[in-house]
Amino acid sequence: MGATDRNTKPDLSVVRARLEQREEQLSPFASRSVDSIRAIQEMPSPTRTEFQRDRDRVVHTNSFRRLKHKSQVFVAPQGDHFTTRLTHVIEVSQVGRSIARGLNLNEDLVEAIGLGHDLGHTPFGHIGEEVLNQMLSNGFHHSRHSVRLITLLEKNGKGLNLTENVVEGIRKHSKPEGQFLSRAAVVDLSLEAQIIRISDALAYLAHDILDALRSDYIKIEDLPAEAIDALGERHSQRVNAVVNDVIESSWDCTGEIEVDRTESVEDVDVGDLDIPWIRMSPELGKIVTDLRVFMFERFYHPISASVEGRKAAAIVGVLFEHFNHKPELIPAWLRELSGSTEQAAADYVCGMTDNFALMMAEQVRPGLSDGVFQGRI
């Protein structure tokens, strides 16, 4: 090799080409980055696929960083090992990637949706979300606000210009209480988006049970006997059981076997039955659904109704009213983007971490946060 050859820089675009070629080996039902679309067309990265770029853009946002100080269940948790919104999205991404890998689907897309799906959460988790939903004329939902962040508010109004695949996965990841596993509920979602939708529930059930046990909110023997028998008593057993069941039950998503056409009556007329969907076995699906109902009744709702839960709700309400009546206190760039005083107040309060909201509440109304740490410090 001559001197000229040694000094020639490599063409880095071969890296992306190699990554895209690997995607050709995925399931025929998988999403492929070469087919993705952005609202604003951009020059491709030489070393990353489009979904990998989306993942990186999510990780480097201010909204993602703030998740480390936003509640999952407990308000401003004091213990070092309790789940926060940041550790939650990391666990969702991990569970989702395990399922995607097992089914030969697009791990990069799953990871991007998983890391970005909860960017729009308020301080104090669903407690704060419910308050804003009641106070805003058009209501509030964290998945809708997550989309607002990535398409408008991040980068001071530029947004992240993510692919439509990621945006839609984030927009439609949420689930109602009770029964959430049905083909009809996911008929318009990519398989990768469906993976995050189910992984979200599986991950938070696993780590929230761990938190509930760690805090002595419930005892292991309080859990439904069927859940203990099917999922085990340890966190690792629970995660392993549900991931394996989803992969086994959704094996037709690999394209390696014929799609099972034996759908239930309720799943008729919900789209092309030749397209498989992400699901659990009927037996474990019922156990997980019943366990989820148990957790709402014995953990999530009681936390919201607790002293600290009511205090957290009051703080979000007071802060929203304060900035709604004094919009000049909201950063000018956010007021300009939001379009209305009400929306600007909601955008500002929603972006706060638990700790910042507590600090701001004491400035607005001293003593308002008393009781938030009732019995914990």
C-alpha positions in Angstrom: 0.0 0.0 0.0 1.4 3.3 -1.0 1.5 6.6 0.9 -1.4 8.0 -1.0 -3.6 5.0 0.0 -2.6 5.3 3.7 -3.6 8.9 3.8 -6.9 8.5 2.1 -9.8 8.9 4.4 -12.4 6.1 4.4 -15.9 6.7 3.1 -17.9 6.6 6.4 -21.2 6.2 4.5 -20.3 2.5 4.2 -21.1 2.2 7.9 -24.7 3.2 7.4 -24.9 1.0 4.3 -23.7 -1.9 6.3 -26.3 -1.2 9.1 -29.1 -0.9 6.6 -28.1 -4.1 4.9 -28.4 -5.9 8.2 -32.0 -4.6 8.5 -32.7 -6.5 5.3 -32.3 -9.7 7.3 -35.1 -8.7 9.7 -38.5 -10.2 9.7 -40.6 -9.2 6.7 -43.0 -7.5 9.1 -40.2 -5.3 10.6 -39.9 -1.6 10.1 -36.9 -0.5 8.2 -35.0 2.8 8.6 -34.7 3.3 4.8 -38.4 3.6 4.6 -38.7 6.1 7.4 -40.0 9.7 6.8 -39.2 12.9 8.6 -41.3 16.1 8.5 -38.2 17.9 7.3 -35.9 16.0 5.0 -32.3 15.8 6.1 -29.0 14.5 4.8 -28.5 11.0 6.1 -25.9 10.3 8.8 -22.9 8.4 7.4 -22.6 6.2 10.5 -26.1 5.7 11.9 -29.5 4.6 10.6 -32.4 7.0 10.9 -33.8 5.2 14.0 -30.4 5.4 15.6 -30.3 9.1 15.0 -33.7 9.4 16.6 -32.6 7.5 19.7 -29.5 9.8 20.1 -31.6 12.9 19.7 -34.0 11.8 22.4 -31.1 11.0 24.8 -29.5 14.4 24.4 -32.6 16.4 25.2 -33.2 18.4 28.3 -36.5 16.6 28.7 -34.8 13.3 28.9 -32.3 14.5 31.5 -35.1 15.9 33.7 -36.6 12.4 33.9 -34.0 11.5 36.6 -35.9 13.8 39.0 -39.5 13.0 38.0 -41.6 10.5 39.9 -42.6 7.1 38.7 -45.0 6.3 41.6 -43.6 7.7 44.8 -43.5 11.4 45.1 -39.9 12.7 45.0 -38.6 9.3 46.2 -36.0 9.6 49.0 -34.5 6.1 48.7 -31.6 5.7 46.3 -33.1 2.5 44.8 -36.7 3.5 44.0 -37.7 3.7 40.4 -37.7 7.2 38.8 -39.1 8.1 35.4 -35.6 7.8 33.9 -34.9 4.3 35.2 -38.4 3.4 34.0 -37.8 4.4 30.4 -34.5 2.6 30.4 -36.1 -0.6 31.7 -38.9 -0.3 29.1 -36.3 0.1 26.4 -34.4 -3.0 27.7 -37.6 -5.2 27.9 -38.6 -3.9 24.4 -35.2 -4.6 22.9 -35.2 -8.2 24.3 -38.6 -8.8 22.7 -37.6 -7.2 19.4 -34.4 -9.2 19.3 -36.3 -12.4 19.9 -38.8 -11.7 17.2 -36.2 -10.4 14.7 -37.7 -6.9 14.6 -36.1 -3.5 14.6 -34.3 -3.0 17.9 -33.2 0.5 17.1 -36.8 1.7 16.5 -38.0 0.0 19.7 -35.2 1.7 21.7 -35.9 5.2 20.3 -39.7 4.9 21.1 -39.0 3.4 24.5 -36.5 6.1 25.6 -38.8 8.9 24.3 -42.3 7.6 25.3 -42.5 9.4 28.7 -40.8 12.7 28.0 -44.1 14.5 28.5 -44.7 13.5 32.1 -45.5 16.2 34.7 -43.7 16.4 38.0 -45.1 13.8 40.4 -46.1 11.5 37.6 -49.7 10.6 37.0 -50.7 12.7 40.0 -49.6 15.9 38.3 -51.0 14.7 35.0 -54.5 14.3 36.4 -54.4 17.8 37.9 -53.5 19.4 34.5 -56.1 17.3 32.7 -58.8 18.8 35.0 -57.5 22.4 34.8 -56.8 22.7 31.1 -59.7 23.5 28.8 -58.5 20.9 26.2 -57.3 18.4 28.9 -53.9 17.0 29.2 -52.2 13.6 28.5 -48.6 12.8 28.9 -48.3 11.0 25.6 -49.8 13.9 23.7 -47.4 16.3 25.5 -44.4 14.0 24.7 -45.3 14.5 21.0 -45.6 18.2 21.6 -42.1 18.2 23.1 -40.4 16.3 20.3 -42.2 18.2 17.5 -42.2 21.7 18.9 -40.8 22.6 22.3 -37.4 20.9 22.4 -34.4 22.8 20.9 -36.2 26.1 21.7 -38.9 25.6 19.1 -37.1 23.6 16.5 -38.2 20.2 17.8 -36.3 17.0 17.1 -37.6 16.2 13.6 -37.9 12.6 14.5 -39.2 10.0 12.0 -42.9 9.4 11.8 -42.3 5.8 13.1 -41.0 7.1 16.4 -43.5 9.9 16.8 -46.5 7.6 16.2 -45.0 5.0 18.6 -44.7 7.6 21.3 -48.2 9.1 20.6 -50.0 5.8 21.0 -48.1 4.0 23.7 -50.6 4.7 26.5 -53.1 2.1 27.8 -56.4 2.3 29.8 -56.8 0.7 33.2 -58.2 -2.8 33.1 -58.0 -4.9 29.9 -55.4 -3.5 27.5 -54.4 -6.6 25.5 -56.4 -6.9 22.3 -55.7 -6.8 18.6 -58.2 -4.0 18.0 -56.1 -1.7 20.3 -53.0 -2.0 18.2 -54.4 -2.4 14.7 -52.7 0.7 13.3 -49.4 0.4 15.1 -46.1 -1.0 13.8 -44.9 -4.1 15.6 -42.1 -2.1 17.2 -44.6 0.4 18.6 -46.7 -2.5 19.8 -43.7 -3.9 21.6 -43.2 -0.6 23.5 -46.9 -0.4 24.4 -46.8 -3.9 26.0 -43.2 -3.5 27.4 -44.3 -0.3 29.2 -46.8 -2.2 31.2 -44.6 -5.2 31.8 -41.7 -3.1 32.9 -43.6 -0.9 35.3 -45.5 -3.8 36.8 -42.1 -5.5 37.5 -40.3 -2.6 39.0 -43.4 -1.1 40.8 -43.9 -4.4 42.6 -40.3 -4.2 43.7 -40.8 -0.7 45.0 -44.1 -1.6 46.7 -42.3 -4.5 48.4 -39.3 -2.4 49.3 -41.4 0.2 50.9 -43.5 -2.4 52.8 -46.6 -1.0 51.0 -47.5 -4.6 50.2 -46.1 -8.0 51.2 -45.2 -10.7 48.7 -48.1 -12.8 50.0 -50.5 -10.0 49.2 -50.0 -10.5 45.5 -52.5 -12.6 43.6 -51.5 -16.3 44.1 -51.8 -16.9 40.4 -49.3 -14.2 39.6 -46.8 -15.6 42.1 -47.2 -19.1 40.7 -46.8 -17.9 37.0 -44.3 -15.1 37.4 -42.2 -16.1 40.5 -41.3 -14.2 43.6 -38.2 -12.4 42.3 -37.9 -9.4 40.0 -35.7 -11.2 37.5 -38.2 -14.1 37.4 -41.1 -11.8 36.6 -39.3 -10.0 33.8 -38.0 -13.2 32.3 -41.5 -14.9 32.4 -43.3 -12.1 30.6 -40.6 -11.5 28.0 -40.4 -15.2 27.1 -44.2 -15.4 26.9 -44.5 -12.5 24.6 -41.8 -13.8 22.3 -43.3 -17.3 22.2 -46.9 -16.0 21.7 -45.9 -13.6 19.0 -43.6 -15.9 17.1 -45.5 -15.4 13.8 -44.1 -11.8 13.8 -40.8 -13.3 12.8 -42.3 -14.4 9.5 -41.0 -17.9 10.1 -44.4 -19.5 10.5 -47.9 -18.9 9.2 -50.0 -16.3 10.9 -52.5 -17.9 13.4 -55.9 -16.9 12.0 -57.8 -18.3 15.0 -58.7 -14.8 16.3 -61.5 -14.1 18.7 -64.8 -12.6 17.6 -63.9 -9.2 18.9 -60.8 -9.1 16.7 -62.7 -9.5 13.4 -62.9 -6.4 11.2 -59.8 -4.8 12.7 -57.6 -4.9 9.7 -55.6 -7.3 7.6 -55.5 -10.7 9.5 -52.4 -11.7 7.5 -50.5 -9.2 9.7 -49.4 -10.6 13.1 -49.5 -8.6 16.3 -47.6 -8.5 19.6 -49.4 -10.4 22.3 -49.2 -12.7 25.4 -50.7 -16.1 25.8 -54.4 -15.9 26.9 -53.4 -17.6 30.2 -50.6 -15.3 31.1 -52.3 -12.3 29.6 -55.2 -12.7 32.0 -52.8 -13.1 35.0 -50.9 -10.0 34.0 -54.1 -8.0 33.5 -55.4 -9.1 36.9 -52.1 -8.2 38.5 -52.2 -4.8 36.9 -55.7 -4.2 38.3 -54.4 -5.3 41.7 -51.6 -2.8 41.6 -53.9 0.0 40.6 -56.2 -0.8 43.6 -53.5 -1.5 46.2 -50.7 0.7 45.2 -51.2 3.4 42.5 -54.5 4.8 43.7 -53.6 4.7 47.4 -50.4 6.6 46.7 -52.3 9.3 44.8 -54.8 9.5 47.8 -52.0 9.6 50.4 -50.9 12.7 52.3 -47.9 13.2 50.0 -50.0 12.5 46.9 -52.6 15.1 47.8 -49.8 17.6 48.6 -48.2 16.9 45.2 -51.5 17.5 43.4 -52.0 20.7 45.3 -48.5 21.9 44.3 -49.2 21.3 40.6 -52.5 23.1 40.8 -51.1 26.1 42.6 -48.1 26.4 40.2 -50.4 26.2 37.2 -52.7 28.9 38.5 -49.7 31.1 39.5 -48.1 31.1 36.1 -51.4 31.3 34.3 -52.1 34.6 36.2 -48.5 35.8 35.9 -47.3 34.7 32.4 -44.5 37.2 32.5 -42.7 34.8 34.8 -42.6 32.2 32.1 -39.5 32.3 29.8 -40.3 34.5 26.8 -39.4 31.8 24.2 -41.8 29.4 25.7 -44.6 32.0 25.8 -44.1 32.7 22.1 -44.2 29.0 21.2 -47.1 28.0 23.4 -49.7 30.1 21.7 -51.8 30.9 24.7 -51.2 31.8 28.4 -52.9 28.7 29.6 -50.8 26.5 27.4 -47.6 28.3 28.3 -48.4 27.8 32.0 -49.0 24.1 31.4 -45.9 23.7 29.3 -43.8 25.4 32.0 -45.2 23.4 34.9 -45.0 20.1 33.0 -41.3 20.6 32.3 -40.5 20.9 36.0 -38.9 18.1 37.9 -40.3 17.1 41.3 -37.5 18.9 43.1 -37.9 22.1 41.1 -41.7 22.1 41.6 -41.2 21.7 45.4 -38.7 24.6 45.4 -41.0 26.8 43.3 -44.0 25.9 45.4 -42.3 27.2 48.5 -41.5 30.5 46.8 -45.1 30.9 45.6 -46.8 29.7 48.9 -44.4 29.0 51.8 -45.4 25.8 53.6 -47.3 24.3 50.7 -44.9 21.4 50.4 -45.2 20.4 54.1 -46.3 16.8 54.3 -44.8 15.7 51.0 -42.2 13.6 52.8 -44.7 12.5 55.5 -43.2 9.5 57.3 -40.2 9.3 55.0 -37.7 11.7 56.6 
